[in-house]
Amino acid sequence: MKAFFMIMAIVVSFSANAIDPIKVYKGTSVYSSDVICNVASGKVYKKNSVYSSDVVCTVRDGKIYKANSVYSSDVIYTIRDGKVYSGNSVYNSDIVMTIRDGKIYKGTSVYNSDILATIRDGKVYKGTSVYNSDIMFTIKGNLTLVEFVAVWFAVFYAW
């Protein structure tokens, strides 16, 4: 019986960790009051919320959808091979940004002059900077590329 409770404690501990949201904070902050959004179960929520009414976007199969939708007409971005396409498209002319080697580039460019942001150690910096004063937001946890793009959308375009 004791072994059963130990196993249940381990399962509960893994389950609790599996549903802990990944938090995104303003600048260098890690204070609860500075949470911009959080990611849990394939959804990006406003601030600290996990209510369905506060879903900004949904991540599923390499696509980001408006709010709770998974309809093809509600696709905001399609992500494929580090390229972020507008809507349901996969045409080069619809590439919004390219993410490669910790850098976010405008459109299809990979030139330093077209770097929008640098991602390093859970922090997202303006342009090519890695100075603390240029941190736009901090991510506590690991995101997939698609989840990161969903967070980018939530931070810069959702409100």
C-alpha positions, -999 to +999 in steps of 0.1 A: +000+000+000+029+024+008+043+018-027+010+027-042+009+061-025+046+067-034+037+060-071+006+082-069+027+111-054+052+108-083+024+108-109+007+138-092+040+156-092+046+149-129+011+159-137+014+192-118+046+200-136+031+191-170+003+216-166+024+244-152+021+273-176+052+288-192+052+325-182+062+355-203+073+386-185+078+423-194+115+431-199+137+415-173+111+411-147+100+378-132+073+393-110+038+379-112+024+414-117+045+417-149+033+386-167+023+395-203+009+361-212+014+324-204+014+292-224-004+260-213-018+230-232-013+245-266-029+279-258-016+313-251-035+331-224-037+368-213-015+376-183-018+349-156-052+336-167-060+300-178-097+308-185-110+299-220-123+334-224-087+347-221-072+326-248-053+348-272-044+321-297-042+283-301-012+263-313-018+231-333+000+212-360+024+240-370-003+267-371-015+295-348-052+301-347-073+330-333-085+325-298-099+290-292-105+283-329-089+255-350-108+264-382-087+270-413-103+304-418-089+314-384-052+306-390-030+336-381+003+320-390+017+288-405+052+279-394+074+256-415+112+252-415+118+283-394+097+304-418+065+322-405+038+325-432+008+348-430-024+328-426-027+294-441-002+301-469+032+285-475+041+308-504+074+327-502+056+360-508+037+354-476+067+350-453+064+374-424+096+365-406+123+339-406+137+325-373+172+310-375+201+306-351+184+326-323+175+355-346+142+368-359+146+383-394+121+404-414+105+384-442+128+360-460+160+380-452+189+366-432+209+399-432+220+415-399+203+448-409+170+429-410+171+414-375+140+422-356+151+404-324+177+381-308+167+352-286+192+342-259+188+324-226+151+329-224+153+366-231+142+383-263+163+414-272+156+442-296+175+438-329+210+425-325+214+437-290+222+415-259+221+444-234+197+441-204+182+475-213+171+461-247+152+430-233+116+431-246+104+401-227+116+371-207+103+336-210+104+313-180+103+278-195+109+261-228+087+268-258+085+251-292+091+273-322+054+275-329+046+284-293+073+311-295+057+326-326+023+325-308+038+344-278+054+369-303+019+374-317+004+378-283+030+403-271+031+425-302-003+421-319-030+407-297-040+438-278 
